[in-house]
Amino acid sequence: FITNEVVIMRCIVANTTWVVEYDGRIPCKMVLRLTTNTNTTEGAATLVIPTDRSGVYTADVDVGGCADASTSKFNFRRSGVVAIFGRALTQVNVTSGNYFTALVWNGTTTYAIQQILQGGTGQPQYSYAGATSQTAGNYLQFRYRSQEGSKGLATDSTFCVMEQL
């Protein structure tokens, strides 16, 4: 489905088996970067989607046309394994002894989670990574929460997915 992709298959007549002779698929690569987010009104321990809190994403990379910056989703057009990466930074310092969580989910299952318990008052960066099998029609979306609430997500936080072929 990506321009210039090629898959050549050969049929073995004896047992009617198809064999991939050449796989020239191009992996989907998607990067969403939070370019605007001024909201710090999420409730304590409440999972929040940045676009639900006036956050605006920019699709810096969208090979395969699967990134939806308006909903902060990566929509999969074919089944396969994907690697998930990201970086989250709070707008407001997290108080010592409180957690901040960054996670990726598909509406029911959570993947690639990073929960940090803040050791001192500060505004640390939170990184997460993982890999998962997804089927065509599925999506992945970034969410976050803080124990205290009202921390917000800083601009330049990123959410990345890369298809593994």
DSSP file with accessible surface (Angstrom, degrees, kcal/mol):
  #  RESIDUE AA STRUCTURE BP1 BP2  ACC     N-H-->O    O-->H-N    N-H-->O    O-->H-N    TCO  KAPPA ALPHA  PHI   PSI    X-CA   Y-CA   Z-CA
    1    1 A F              0   0   90      0, 0.0     2,-0.4     0, 0.0    63,-0.1   0.000 360.0 360.0 360.0  -6.6    0.0    0.0    0.0
    2    2 A I    >   -     0   0   30     24,-0.1     3,-2.1     1,-0.1    24,-0.1  -0.874 360.0 -95.9-100.1 134.6    3.0    2.3    0.1
    3    3 A T  T 3  S+     0   0  116     -2,-0.4     3,-0.1     1,-0.3    -1,-0.1  -0.192 108.9  17.2 -50.4 133.3    4.2    3.6   -3.3
    4    4 A N  T 3  S+     0   0  141      1,-0.3    -1,-0.3    21,-0.0     2,-0.2   0.463  86.4 142.3  79.4   6.3    7.1    1.4   -4.8
    5    5 A E    <   -     0   0   36     -3,-2.1     2,-0.4    21,-0.1    -1,-0.3  -0.558  27.7-173.8 -71.6 144.3    6.4   -1.6   -2.5
    6    6 A V  E     +A   24   0A  69     18,-0.7    18,-3.0    -2,-0.2     2,-0.4  -0.995  16.6 179.9-142.6 132.8    7.0   -4.9   -4.2
    7    7 A V  E     -A   23   0A  70     -2,-0.4     2,-0.5    16,-0.2    16,-0.2  -0.985  11.4-164.7-130.0 120.9    6.3   -8.5   -3.1
    8    8 A I  E     -A   22   0A  79     14,-2.6    13,-2.6    -2,-0.4    14,-2.0  -0.932   9.1-174.4-108.8 125.9    7.2  -11.2   -5.5
    9    9 A M  E     -A   20   0A  93     -2,-0.5     2,-0.4    11,-0.2    11,-0.2  -0.892   9.8-155.9-120.0 150.3    5.8  -14.7   -4.8
   10   10 A R  E     -A   19   0A 121      9,-2.9     9,-2.9    -2,-0.3     2,-0.5  -0.976  12.5-137.3-125.8 137.8    6.3  -18.0   -6.6
   11   11 A C  E     -A   18   0A  49     -2,-0.4     2,-0.8     7,-0.2     7,-0.2  -0.828   8.3-144.1 -97.3 127.6    4.0  -21.0   -6.6
   12   12 A I  E >>> -A   17   0A  61      5,-3.3     5,-1.3    -2,-0.5     4,-0.8  -0.826  14.1-158.0 -87.9 110.2    5.5  -24.4   -6.2
   13   13 A V  G >45S+     0   0  124     -2,-0.8     3,-0.6     1,-0.2    -1,-0.2   0.858  80.2  67.4 -63.1 -37.5    3.2  -26.4   -8.4
   14   14 A A  G 345S+     0   0  101      1,-0.3    -1,-0.2    -3,-0.1    -2,-0.0   0.878 124.9   9.6 -55.0 -42.6    3.9  -29.8   -6.8
   15   15 A N  G <45S-     0   0   94     -3,-0.6    -1,-0.3     2,-0.1    -2,-0.2   0.164 100.2-117.5-125.2  19.4    2.2  -29.0   -3.5
   16   16 A T  T <<5 +     0   0  112     -4,-0.8     2,-0.4    -3,-0.6    -3,-0.2   0.846  59.8 155.2  47.7  43.7    0.6  -25.6   -4.5
   17   17 A T  E   < -A   12   0A  61     -5,-1.3    -5,-3.3     2,-0.0     2,-0.4  -0.846  38.3-138.4-100.4 134.8    2.6  -23.7   -1.9
   18   18 A W  E     -A   11   0A 164     -2,-0.4     2,-0.4    -7,-0.2    -7,-0.2  -0.786  19.4-168.4 -92.1 135.0    3.3  -20.0   -2.3
   19   19 A V  E     -A   10   0A  49     -9,-2.9    -9,-2.9    -2,-0.4     2,-0.7  -0.975  24.2-122.9-124.1 134.3    6.8  -18.9   -1.4
   20   20 A V  E     +A    9   0A  80     -2,-0.4   -11,-0.2   -11,-0.2     3,-0.2  -0.676  29.7 176.6 -76.6 117.7    8.0  -15.3   -1.0
   21   21 A E  E    S+     0   0A 111    -13,-2.6     2,-0.3    -2,-0.7   -12,-0.2   0.797  71.4  10.8 -90.0 -35.2   10.8  -14.8   -3.5
   22   22 A Y  E     -A    8   0A 132    -14,-2.0   -14,-2.6     0, 0.0     2,-0.7  -0.957  60.7-163.4-148.2 125.1   11.3  -11.1   -2.8
   23   23 A D  E     +A    7   0A  72     -2,-0.3   -16,-0.2   -16,-0.2    -3,-0.0  -0.898  20.0 161.7-111.4 101.9    9.9   -8.9    0.0
   24   24 A G  E     +A    6   0A  15    -18,-3.0   -18,-0.7    -2,-0.7   -17,-0.2  -0.069  21.8 144.7-110.2  32.0   10.2   -5.3   -0.9
   25   25 A R        -     0   0   86    -20,-0.2   140,-0.1     1,-0.1    -2,-0.1  -0.392  46.1-132.6 -67.8 151.3    7.7   -3.9    1.6
   26   26 A I        -     0   0   54    -24,-0.1     2,-0.1    -2,-0.1   -24,-0.1  -0.915  23.5-120.6-106.3 123.7    8.5   -0.6    3.1
   27   27 A P        -     0   0   36      0, 0.0     2,-0.2     0, 0.0   137,-0.1  -0.390  24.0-116.8 -67.7 139.9    8.0   -0.4    6.9
   28   28 A C        -     0   0    6     36,-0.1   135,-2.9    -2,-0.1     2,-0.4  -0.560  33.4-172.9 -71.0 137.0    5.5    2.1    8.3
   29   29 A K  E     +BC  63 162B  87     34,-1.3    34,-2.5    -2,-0.2     2,-0.4  -0.996   4.7 178.2-135.1 130.3    7.2    4.7   10.5
   30   30 A M  E     +BC  62 161B   2    131,-2.6   131,-2.4    -2,-0.4     2,-0.4  -0.997  10.0 179.9-139.6 131.8    5.2    7.3   12.4
   31   31 A V  E     -BC  61 160B  36     30,-2.5    29,-1.4    -2,-0.4    30,-1.3  -0.982   5.1-170.8-132.2 121.5    6.3   10.0   14.8
   32   32 A L  E     -BC  59 159B   0    127,-3.0   127,-2.5    -2,-0.4     2,-0.4  -0.951   7.0-166.7-108.7 131.3    3.8   12.4   16.5
   33   33 A R  E     -BC  58 158B  69     25,-2.6    25,-2.4    -2,-0.5     2,-0.6  -0.971  24.0-124.1-120.0 130.4    5.3   15.3   18.4
   34   34 A L  E     +B   57   0B   0    123,-2.9   122,-3.7    -2,-0.4   123,-0.3  -0.607  35.0 170.4 -73.1 113.7    3.2   17.4   20.9
   35   35 A T  E     +     0   0B  40     21,-2.8     2,-0.3    -2,-0.6    22,-0.2   0.650  64.7  27.0-102.1 -19.3    3.5   20.9   19.6
   36   36 A T  E     +B   56   0B  67     20,-1.5    20,-2.9   118,-0.1    -1,-0.3  -0.984  59.8 142.6-143.7 131.2    0.9   22.6   21.7
   37   37 A N        +     0   0    5     -2,-0.3   118,-0.2    18,-0.2    18,-0.2  -0.606   1.0 157.1-166.5 105.0   -0.4   21.8   25.2
   38   38 A T        +     0   0  113     16,-0.3     2,-0.4    15,-0.2    16,-0.1   0.304  44.9 109.7-110.7   7.1   -1.2   24.4   27.8
   39   39 A N        +     0   0   38     14,-0.5   114,-0.4   114,-0.1    52,-0.1  -0.714  27.1 162.7 -96.0 132.6   -3.6   22.3   29.8
   40   40 A T        +     0   0   46     -2,-0.4    -1,-0.1   112,-0.2    13,-0.0  -0.286  45.8 108.1-133.3  47.5   -2.8   21.1   33.4
   41   41 A T        +     0   0   90     12,-0.1    -1,-0.1   109,-0.1     2,-0.0   0.238  37.9 129.6-112.4  13.9   -6.3   20.3   34.5
   42   42 A E        -     0   0    0      1,-0.1   108,-2.1    -3,-0.1     3,-0.1  -0.379  59.7-112.3 -69.3 149.4   -6.3   16.4   34.6
   43   43 A G    >   -     0   0   34    106,-0.2     3,-1.5     1,-0.1   103,-0.4  -0.334  42.9 -78.5 -75.8 161.9   -7.5   14.8   37.8
   44   44 A A  T 3  S-     0   0   58    104,-0.3   103,-0.2     1,-0.3   104,-0.2  -0.354 112.8  -2.0 -62.0 135.5   -5.2   12.8   40.1
   45   45 A A  T 3  S+     0   0   51    101,-3.4     2,-0.5     1,-0.2    -1,-0.3   0.710  98.6 138.0  56.5  24.8   -4.4    9.3   38.9
   46   46 A T    <   -     0   0   65     -3,-1.5   100,-0.3   100,-0.4     2,-0.3  -0.880  56.5-124.9-104.3 125.8   -6.7    9.8   35.8
   47   47 A L        -     0   0   48     -2,-0.5     2,-0.4    98,-0.1    98,-0.2  -0.514  33.9-167.9 -70.2 131.9   -5.5    8.5   32.4
   48   48 A V  B     -F  144   0C   6     96,-2.8    96,-2.0    -2,-0.3     3,-0.1  -0.960  22.4-145.8-127.8 138.5   -5.5   11.4   29.9
   49   49 A I    >   -     0   0   21     -2,-0.4     3,-1.8    94,-0.2     4,-0.5  -0.906  24.3-134.6 -96.9 124.9   -5.1   11.5   26.1
   50   50 A P  G > >S+     0   0    0      0, 0.0     5,-2.3     0, 0.0     3,-1.8   0.866 103.3  56.0 -52.6 -39.8   -3.3   14.8   25.3
   51   51 A T  G > 5S+     0   0   31      1,-0.3     3,-0.7     3,-0.2    21,-0.1   0.730 100.8  59.7 -68.8 -17.5   -5.7   15.7   22.4
   52   52 A D  G < 5S+     0   0  108     -3,-1.8    -1,-0.3     1,-0.2    19,-0.0   0.552 105.4  50.8 -79.9  -9.7   -8.6   15.5   24.9
   53   53 A R  G < 5S-     0   0   73     -3,-1.8   -14,-0.5    -4,-0.5    -1,-0.2  -0.283 132.0 -85.6-122.2  43.5   -6.8   18.2   26.9
   54   54 A S  T < 5S+     0   0   64     -3,-0.7   -16,-0.3     1,-0.2     2,-0.2   0.613  80.2 150.1  64.8  16.8   -6.2   20.8   24.2
   55   55 A G      < -     0   0    6     -5,-2.3     2,-0.5    -6,-0.2   -18,-0.2  -0.556  32.2-154.6 -77.3 143.3   -3.0   19.1   23.1
   56   56 A V  E     -B   36   0B  74    -20,-2.9   -21,-2.8    -2,-0.2   -20,-1.5  -0.982   5.9-157.3-123.0 125.4   -2.0   19.4   19.4
   57   57 A Y  E     -B   34   0B  11     12,-0.7     2,-0.4    -2,-0.5   -23,-0.2  -0.722   4.6-153.5 -98.0 152.4    0.2   16.9   17.7
   58   58 A T  E     -B   33   0B  54    -25,-2.4   -25,-2.6    -2,-0.3     2,-1.2  -0.988  19.1-132.5-119.2 132.6    2.3   17.3   14.5
   59   59 A A  E     +B   32   0B  43     -2,-0.4   -27,-0.2   -27,-0.2     3,-0.1  -0.734  28.9 175.0 -84.8  95.4    3.1   14.3   12.4
   60   60 A D  E    S+     0   0B  74    -29,-1.4     2,-0.4    -2,-1.2    -1,-0.2   0.834  74.0  19.7 -69.8 -34.7    6.8   14.7   11.9
   61   61 A V  E     +B   31   0B  55    -30,-1.3   -30,-2.5    -3,-0.2    -1,-0.2  -0.999  61.7 162.6-135.9 135.7    7.1   11.4   10.2
   62   62 A D  E >   +B   30   0B  62     -2,-0.4     3,-1.3   -32,-0.2     2,-0.6  -0.354   5.7 170.5-152.0  64.9    4.3    9.4    8.6
   63   63 A V  E 3  S+B   29   0B  53    -34,-2.5   -34,-1.3     1,-0.2     3,-0.2  -0.684  79.6  22.7 -77.7 116.4    5.5    6.7    6.2
   64   64 A G  T 3  S-     0   0   12     -2,-0.6    -1,-0.2   -36,-0.2   -36,-0.1   0.299 110.9-103.4 107.9  -8.0    2.5    4.7    5.3
   65   65 A G  S <  S+     0   0   50     -3,-1.3    -1,-0.1   -36,-0.2    -2,-0.1   0.847  84.8 124.7  63.2  36.1   -0.1    7.3    6.1
   66   66 A C        +     0   0    5     -3,-0.2     9,-2.9   -37,-0.1     2,-0.4   0.533  38.6  98.0-104.8  -9.9   -1.1    5.7    9.4
   67   67 A A  E     -G   74   0C  16      7,-0.2     2,-0.5   -38,-0.1     7,-0.2  -0.663  50.1-167.1 -85.3 134.1   -0.6    8.6   11.9
   68   68 A D  E >>> -G   73   0C  52      5,-2.9     5,-1.5    -2,-0.4     4,-1.1  -0.888   4.7-175.9-120.1  97.5   -3.7   10.6   12.9
   69   69 A A  T 345S+     0   0   29     -2,-0.5   -12,-0.7     1,-0.2    -1,-0.1   0.781  79.8  62.4 -66.1 -25.1   -2.5   13.8   14.6
   70   70 A S  T 345S+     0   0   91      1,-0.2    -1,-0.2   -14,-0.1   -12,-0.0   0.788 119.1  24.3 -74.7 -24.3   -6.0   14.9   15.5
   71   71 A T  T <45S-     0   0   43     -3,-0.9    -1,-0.2     2,-0.2    -2,-0.2   0.380 102.4-122.4-116.6   0.0   -6.7   11.8   17.7
   72   72 A S  T  <5 +     0   0    0     -4,-1.1    70,-0.8     1,-0.2     2,-0.3   0.816  67.7 136.2  57.4  37.1   -3.1   11.0   18.6
   73   73 A K  E   < -GH  68 141C  55     -5,-1.5    -5,-2.9    68,-0.2     2,-0.6  -0.844  52.9-148.3-114.9 150.0   -3.6    7.5   17.1
   74   74 A F  E     -GH  67 140C   0     66,-2.3    66,-1.7    -2,-0.3     2,-0.5  -0.981  22.6-158.3-109.0 116.1   -1.5    5.2   14.9
   75   75 A N  E     - H   0 139C  59     -9,-2.9     2,-0.4    -2,-0.6    64,-0.2  -0.866  10.3-136.1-100.4 126.1   -3.9    3.2   12.8
   76   76 A F        -     0   0   15     62,-2.8    61,-3.3    -2,-0.5    62,-0.1  -0.687  19.4-175.8 -90.8 128.9   -2.6   -0.1   11.4
   77   77 A R  S    S+     0   0  131     -2,-0.4     2,-0.3    59,-0.2    59,-0.2   0.529  74.7  26.0 -96.9 -12.0   -3.3   -0.9    7.8
   78   78 A R  S    S-     0   0   39     57,-0.1    -1,-0.2    60,-0.1     2,-0.1  -0.989  87.3-101.1-146.8 156.6   -1.7   -4.3    7.9
   79   79 A S        +     0   0   70     -2,-0.3     2,-0.3    56,-0.1    56,-0.3  -0.420  62.7 102.3 -75.3 149.8   -0.9   -6.9   10.5
   80   80 A G  E     -D  134   0B  28     54,-2.8    54,-3.2    -2,-0.1     2,-0.4  -0.957  68.0 -60.6 163.7-177.0    2.6   -7.2   12.0
   81   81 A V  E     -DE 133 164B  61     83,-0.7    83,-3.4    -2,-0.3     2,-0.4  -0.784  46.3-167.7 -95.7 136.3    5.0   -6.5   14.8
   82   82 A V  E     -DE 132 163B   3     50,-2.9    50,-2.2    -2,-0.4     2,-0.4  -0.953  16.4-138.2-126.4 144.7    5.6   -2.8   15.7
   83   83 A A  E     -DE 131 162B  11     79,-3.2    79,-2.4    -2,-0.4     2,-0.4  -0.830  20.7-153.1 -95.7 140.7    8.2   -1.2   18.0
   84   84 A I  E     +DE 130 161B   0     46,-3.5    46,-1.9    -2,-0.4     2,-0.3  -0.959  18.6 168.7-120.1 132.0    7.0    1.6   20.2
   85   85 A F  E     +DE 129 160B  90     75,-2.7    75,-3.1    -2,-0.4     2,-0.3  -0.963   4.9 155.7-136.4 156.5    9.1    4.4   21.5
   86   86 A G  E     -DE 128 159B  11     42,-1.5    42,-1.5    -2,-0.3     2,-0.4  -0.991  28.5-146.2-172.3 168.0    8.4    7.7   23.2
   87   87 A R  E     -DE 127 158B  70     71,-2.2    71,-2.0    -2,-0.3     2,-0.4  -0.978  17.4-172.6-144.8 125.5    9.4   10.5   25.5
   88   88 A A  E     -D  126   0B   0     38,-3.2    38,-3.4    -2,-0.4     2,-0.4  -0.966   3.0-176.1-123.6 139.6    7.1   12.4   27.9
   89   89 A L  E     -D  125   0B  32     -2,-0.4    65,-4.1    65,-0.3    36,-0.2  -1.000  23.5-127.7-133.5 130.7    7.9   15.5   29.9
   90   90 A T  B     -K  153   0D   0     34,-0.8    63,-0.3    -2,-0.4    62,-0.2  -0.472   5.1-142.5 -77.1 151.3    5.6   17.1   32.4
   91   91 A Q  S    S+     0   0   61     60,-1.0     2,-0.4    61,-0.9    61,-0.2   0.816  89.6  40.4 -75.6 -34.5    4.7   20.8   32.2
   92   92 A V  S    S-     0   0   60     59,-1.5    -1,-0.1    60,-0.3    62,-0.1  -0.910 100.4 -93.6-119.8 144.0    4.7   21.1   36.0
   93   93 A N        -     0   0   69     -2,-0.4     2,-0.5    30,-0.1    30,-0.2  -0.195  33.7-127.8 -55.3 143.5    7.2   19.5   38.5
   94   94 A V  B     -L  122   0E   0     28,-2.9    28,-1.4    26,-0.2    26,-0.1  -0.838  28.4-121.0 -93.8 126.8    6.2   16.2   40.1
   95   95 A T    >   -     0   0   59     -2,-0.5     3,-1.8    26,-0.2    23,-0.3  -0.378  37.9 -86.0 -70.2 146.2    6.4   16.4   43.8
   96   96 A S  T 3  S+     0   0   60      1,-0.3    23,-0.2    23,-0.1    -1,-0.1  -0.174 114.1  23.1 -51.9 135.7    8.7   13.9   45.6
   97   97 A G  T 3  S+     0   0   43     21,-3.6     2,-0.3     1,-0.3    -1,-0.3   0.411 100.2 108.7  87.5  -1.6    7.1   10.6   46.4
   98   98 A N    <   -     0   0   30     -3,-1.8    20,-2.8    20,-0.2    -1,-0.3  -0.814  60.6-130.4-109.2 151.0    4.5   10.9   43.6
   99   99 A Y  E     -I  117   0C  43     -2,-0.3    48,-2.5    18,-0.2    49,-0.4  -0.583  11.3-162.9 -98.8 159.5    4.4    8.9   40.4
  100  100 A F  E     -IJ 116 146C   0     16,-2.0    16,-2.7    46,-0.2     2,-0.4  -0.991  14.4-160.9-134.2 133.7    4.0    9.9   36.7
  101  101 A T  E     -IJ 115 145C   0     44,-3.0    44,-1.9    -2,-0.4     2,-0.4  -0.964  11.4-172.3-122.3 133.0    3.0    7.3   34.2
  102  102 A A  E     +IJ 114 144C   0     12,-2.5    12,-2.5    -2,-0.4     2,-0.3  -0.980  22.7 163.6-117.2 131.9    3.3    7.3   30.4
  103  103 A L  E     - J   0 143C   4     40,-2.6    40,-2.7    -2,-0.4     2,-0.4  -0.975  32.8-139.3-147.6 162.7    1.7    4.4   28.5
  104  104 A V  E     +IJ 111 142C   0      7,-2.1     7,-4.1    -2,-0.3     2,-0.3  -0.981  30.7 168.2-122.3 135.0    0.5    3.3   25.1
  105  105 A W  E     -IJ 110 141C  43     36,-2.4    36,-2.5    -2,-0.4     5,-0.2  -0.897  37.8-141.5-142.2 168.8   -2.8    1.4   24.7
  106  106 A N  S    S-     0   0   24      3,-1.7    33,-0.2    -2,-0.3     4,-0.1   0.040  70.3 -80.6-120.4  24.8   -5.2    0.2   22.0
  107  107 A G  S    S+     0   0   25      2,-0.2     3,-0.1    34,-0.1    33,-0.1   0.012 125.8  24.8 101.2 -28.0   -8.5    0.9   23.9
  108  108 A T  S    S+     0   0  125      1,-0.3     2,-0.4     0, 0.0    -1,-0.1   0.582 114.4  55.3-133.6 -36.0   -8.3   -2.3   26.0
  109  109 A T        -     0   0   64      2,-0.0    -3,-1.7     0, 0.0     2,-0.4  -0.865  67.7-140.2-112.5 138.6   -4.7   -3.5   26.3
  110  110 A T  E     +I  105   0C  69     -2,-0.4     2,-0.3    -5,-0.2    -5,-0.3  -0.815  24.0 174.8 -98.7 134.4   -1.8   -1.5   27.7
  111  111 A Y  E     +I  104   0C  54     -7,-4.1    -7,-2.1    -2,-0.4    19,-0.1  -0.894  54.9  18.8-126.9 161.9    1.7   -1.7   26.0
  112  112 A A  E    S+     0   0C  17     -2,-0.3     2,-0.4    -9,-0.2    -8,-0.3   0.929  74.9 178.4  45.5  72.9    5.0    0.1   26.6
  113  113 A I  E     -     0   0C  88    -10,-0.2     2,-0.4    16,-0.2   -10,-0.2  -0.833  17.8-176.0-109.8 143.8    4.5    1.6   30.0
  114  114 A Q  E     -I  102   0C  69    -12,-2.5   -12,-2.5    -2,-0.4     2,-0.5  -0.955   3.5-177.8-136.5 115.8    6.9    3.6   32.1
  115  115 A Q  E     -I  101   0C  96     -2,-0.4     2,-0.4   -14,-0.2   -14,-0.2  -0.975   6.7-167.3-116.8 126.3    6.0    4.7   35.6
  116  116 A I  E     -I  100   0C  49    -16,-2.7   -16,-2.0    -2,-0.5     2,-0.7  -0.941  14.1-150.2-115.2 131.0    8.4    6.8   37.5
  117  117 A L  E     -I   99   0C 119     -2,-0.4     2,-0.3   -18,-0.2   -18,-0.2  -0.903  30.6-125.5 -96.5 116.7    8.2    7.6   41.2
  118  118 A Q        -     0   0   24    -20,-2.8   -21,-3.6    -2,-0.7   -20,-0.2  -0.471  20.9-166.8 -70.0 126.0    9.8   11.0   41.7
  119  119 A G  S    S+     0   0   71     -2,-0.3     2,-0.3   -23,-0.2    -1,-0.2   0.737  74.0   5.9 -85.0 -24.0   12.6   11.0   44.2
  120  120 A G  S    S-     0   0   32    -26,-0.1    -1,-0.2   -25,-0.1   -26,-0.2  -0.970  99.3 -73.7-151.5 160.0   12.8   14.8   44.5
  121  121 A T  S    S+     0   0   96     -2,-0.3     2,-0.3    -3,-0.1   -26,-0.2  -0.397  80.4 111.4 -60.9 127.5   10.8   17.7   43.2
  122  122 A G  B    S-L   94   0E  15    -28,-1.4   -28,-2.9    -2,-0.1    -4,-0.1  -0.989  70.1-104.6-178.3-178.6   11.6   18.0   39.5
  123  123 A Q        +     0   0   86     -2,-0.3   -30,-0.1   -30,-0.2    -2,-0.1  -0.610  47.5 175.8-127.0  67.9   10.5   17.8   36.0
  124  124 A P        -     0   0   39      0, 0.0   -34,-0.8     0, 0.0     2,-0.3  -0.245  31.3-112.2 -75.3 163.9   12.2   14.6   34.7
  125  125 A Q  E     -D   89   0B 111    -36,-0.2     2,-0.5   -38,-0.0   -36,-0.2  -0.753  25.3-149.5 -91.5 144.4   11.8   13.1   31.2
  126  126 A Y  E     -D   88   0B   1    -38,-3.4   -38,-3.2    -2,-0.3     2,-0.4  -0.964  12.3-168.5-117.2 125.1   10.0    9.7   31.0
  127  127 A S  E     -D   87   0B  73     -2,-0.5     2,-0.3   -40,-0.2   -40,-0.2  -0.886   5.0-177.9-113.6 146.2   11.0    7.3   28.3
  128  128 A Y  E     +D   86   0B   7    -42,-1.5   -42,-1.5    -2,-0.4     2,-0.3  -0.977   3.8 172.3-139.6 153.7    9.1    4.2   27.3
  129  129 A A  E     +D   85   0B  66     -2,-0.3     2,-0.3   -44,-0.2   -44,-0.2  -0.987  10.9 135.0-156.3 155.7    9.7    1.4   24.7
  130  130 A G  E     -D   84   0B  29    -46,-1.9   -46,-3.5    -2,-0.3     2,-0.3  -0.975  35.4-121.7 178.8 178.9    8.3   -1.9   23.8
  131  131 A A  E     +D   83   0B  74     -2,-0.3     2,-0.3   -48,-0.3   -48,-0.2  -0.992  27.1 170.2-142.4 148.4    7.1   -4.1   20.9
  132  132 A T  E     -D   82   0B  17    -50,-2.2   -50,-2.9    -2,-0.3     2,-0.4  -0.993  34.5-112.5-154.9 153.6    3.8   -5.7   20.2
  133  133 A S  E     -D   81   0B  87     -2,-0.3     2,-0.3   -52,-0.2   -52,-0.2  -0.788  38.1-176.6 -88.2 133.5    1.9   -7.6   17.5
  134  134 A Q  E     -D   80   0B   5    -54,-3.2   -54,-2.8    -2,-0.4     2,-0.3  -0.938  15.6-138.3-128.7 152.3   -1.0   -5.7   16.0
  135  135 A T    >   -     0   0   75     -2,-0.3     3,-2.3   -56,-0.3   -59,-0.2  -0.751  39.8 -81.4-107.7 158.3   -3.6   -6.6   13.4
  136  136 A A  T 3  S+     0   0   52     -2,-0.3   -59,-0.2     1,-0.3     3,-0.1  -0.296 118.9  30.3 -55.5 135.0   -4.9   -4.5   10.6
  137  137 A G  T 3  S+     0   0   68    -61,-3.3    -1,-0.3     1,-0.4   -60,-0.1   0.178  94.7 115.3  97.8 -19.3   -7.6   -2.1   11.9
  138  138 A N    <   -     0   0   51     -3,-2.3   -62,-2.8   -62,-0.1    -1,-0.4  -0.338  47.4-159.3 -73.9 167.8   -6.0   -1.8   15.3
  139  139 A Y  E     -H   75   0C  53    -64,-0.2     2,-0.4   -33,-0.2   -64,-0.2  -0.950  10.6-146.4-141.2 162.1   -4.6    1.4   16.7
  140  140 A L  E     -H   74   0C   0    -66,-1.7   -66,-2.3    -2,-0.3     2,-0.3  -0.986  18.7-176.2-126.6 144.5   -2.2    2.6   19.4
  141  141 A Q  E     -HJ  73 105C  11    -36,-2.5   -36,-2.4    -2,-0.4     2,-0.3  -0.996  22.9-121.7-143.3 144.8   -2.6    5.8   21.3
  142  142 A F  E     + J   0 104C   4    -70,-0.8     2,-0.3    -2,-0.3   -38,-0.2  -0.653  32.9 169.8 -88.2 138.5   -0.5    7.6   24.0
  143  143 A R  E     - J   0 103C  39    -40,-2.7   -40,-2.6    -2,-0.3     2,-0.3  -0.957   8.3-171.5-140.0 162.1   -1.9    8.4   27.4
  144  144 A Y  E     -FJ  48 102C   0    -96,-2.0   -96,-2.8    -2,-0.3     2,-0.3  -0.958   4.2-176.4-147.8 165.6   -0.5    9.6   30.7
  145  145 A R  E     - J   0 101C  61    -44,-1.9   -44,-3.0    -2,-0.3     2,-0.4  -0.982  10.7-151.5-158.0 157.1   -1.4   10.2   34.4
  146  146 A S  E     - J   0 100C   0   -103,-0.4  -101,-3.4    -2,-0.3  -100,-0.4  -0.982  24.2-128.0-132.5 148.6    0.1   11.6   37.5
  147  147 A Q  S    S+     0   0   74    -48,-2.5   -47,-0.1    -2,-0.4    -1,-0.1   0.873 112.7  37.8 -60.3 -37.5   -0.6   10.7   41.1
  148  148 A E  S    S-     0   0   62    -49,-0.4  -104,-0.3  -104,-0.2    -1,-0.2   0.750 102.0-145.0 -84.7 -27.8   -1.2   14.4   42.0
  149  149 A G  S    S+     0   0    3   -106,-0.2  -106,-0.2     1,-0.0  -105,-0.2  -0.101  70.4  73.5  79.9 171.4   -3.0   15.4   38.8
  150  150 A S        +     0   0   61   -108,-2.1  -107,-0.1     1,-0.1  -110,-0.1   0.832  61.9 117.2  55.2  39.1   -2.7   18.8   37.1
  151  151 A K        -     0   0   20    -60,-0.1   -59,-1.5  -109,-0.1   -60,-1.0   0.716  54.1-162.9-101.1 -32.4    0.9   18.2   35.8
  152  152 A G        -     0   0    0    -61,-0.2   -61,-0.9   -62,-0.2     2,-0.5   0.155  24.5 -87.4  69.5 166.9    0.1   18.4   32.1
  153  153 A L  B     -K   90   0D   0   -114,-0.4   -63,-0.3   -63,-0.3  -114,-0.1  -0.967  41.3-128.2-115.7 127.8    2.3   17.1   29.3
  154  154 A A    >   -     0   0   12    -65,-4.1     3,-1.1    -2,-0.5   -65,-0.3  -0.370  29.3 -96.0 -75.2 154.1    5.0   19.4   27.9
  155  155 A T  T 3  S+     0   0   62      1,-0.2  -120,-0.2  -118,-0.2    -1,-0.1  -0.232 107.3  42.6 -63.5 159.3    5.4   20.2   24.3
  156  156 A D  T 3  S+     0   0   80   -122,-3.7    -1,-0.2     1,-0.3     2,-0.2   0.449  75.7 140.3  73.6   5.3    8.0   18.2   22.3
  157  157 A S    <   -     0   0    3     -3,-1.1  -123,-2.9  -123,-0.3    -1,-0.3  -0.575  41.2-151.1 -67.0 140.7    6.9   15.0   24.0
  158  158 A T  E     -CE  33  87B  34    -71,-2.0   -71,-2.2  -125,-0.2     2,-0.4  -0.892  23.9-164.5-126.3 154.2    7.0   12.4   21.3
  159  159 A F  E     -CE  32  86B   0   -127,-2.5  -127,-3.0    -2,-0.3     2,-0.4  -0.993  20.3-178.5-136.3 118.4    5.1    9.2   20.4
  160  160 A C  E     -CE  31  85B  26    -75,-3.1   -75,-2.7    -2,-0.4     2,-0.4  -0.969  12.5-178.2-129.4 140.8    6.8    6.9   17.8
  161  161 A V  E     -CE  30  84B   2   -131,-2.4  -131,-2.6    -2,-0.4     2,-0.4  -1.000   4.2-173.5-135.8 135.7    5.8    3.6   16.2
  162  162 A M  E     -CE  29  83B  67    -79,-2.4   -79,-3.2    -2,-0.4  -133,-0.2  -0.990  22.4-129.6-133.6 126.3    7.9    1.6   13.6
  163  163 A E  E     - E   0  82B  10   -135,-2.9     2,-0.7    -2,-0.4   -81,-0.3  -0.487  17.1-142.8 -71.5 136.5    6.7   -1.5   11.8
  164  164 A Q  E       E   0  81B  92    -83,-3.4   -83,-0.7    -2,-0.2    -1,-0.0  -0.907 360.0 360.0-103.9 111.8    9.1   -4.4   12.0
  165  165 A L              0   0   90     -2,-0.7   -85,-0.0   -85,-0.1   -83,-0.0  -0.663 360.0 360.0 -98.8 360.0    9.2   -6.4    8.7
